[in-house]
């Protein structure tokens, strides 16, 4: 099975879960996995076979399809609910109805950023790192308030005492990432316009340009492109956004690979990348650093168990202390050490 790269505007923005499923069920399973909740439940139940998926964390789909049909707020997102006859359930924001867009703005403060602003802010990050401006592109302010950019043409040179490998490995995090427009810019999240590879401005896109400019043979290219994917992180509350962001990073890797080698990578490499993406893009309450809505009240300790025992709220919630929440702590992977780390411990 070969994924057919999309042609029209809607196809270019919307990645088909049906196509991913047809390519490899294991890849779609991986892109749906919540590794933090899976780790927690395996320890709790002492069962290494348990798998937990990201969950909807929005009632939009429940309202659309009806309660009790697998689309409720706390239901896990499963393969059967996003493929087959439900193959167009997951849509990027630009393809959602205006009503749904406004509802998510009101209820979740969901605001998406146009590509030119992402580019401007990412340029500031690189200006600080390189010590000079216009490294990857030059911003263009056109008449009538329109904005664009022109990619630099020459091979990018690195400042003294810094190397291209350091840049590729430098960790980058997009908080409340939505569809991850700061990480990968396959399309403008506001207009839906597709962005060709040579004009992309995401943090991973920039790393991939560096890999392309500095890696001659295929093995070296694969090694450092995988390291580039390992270096970009993002989190969001809503499960559909998490899935879209994961798909965008995974699919971007496929596009860069195909542009370089005129073919798609093998399934083993695709599975490796999908696993990295599922760890690096995760579902989290950005204030509490736990899986959304996982904090809970618990009974006051007593010598005499009672069904009507007094309940005590989560100490983190009641005291507003991020390190005291009793919800499921979110884990990320330290790929250099190949071990998991609680996100809240990074602070």
Secondary structure, 3 states (H helix, E strand, C coil): CCCCCCCCHHHHHCCCHHHHHHHCHHHHHHHHECHHHHHHHHHHHCCCCCCCECECCCCHHHHHHCCCCCCCCCCECCHHHCCHHHCCCCCCHHHCCHHHHHHHHHHHCCCCCCHHHHHHHHHHHHHHHHCCCCCCEEEEECHHHCEEEEECCCCCCCCCCCCHHHHHHCCEEECCCCCCCCCCCCECCCCCCECCHHHCCCHHHHHHHHHHHHCCCHHHHHHHHHHHHHCEEEEECCHHHHHHHHHHHHHHHHHHHHHHHCCCCCHHHHHHHHHHHHHHEEECECCCCECCCCCCCEECCCCCCCCCCCEECCHHHHHCCHHHCCCCECEEEECCCCEEEEHHHHC
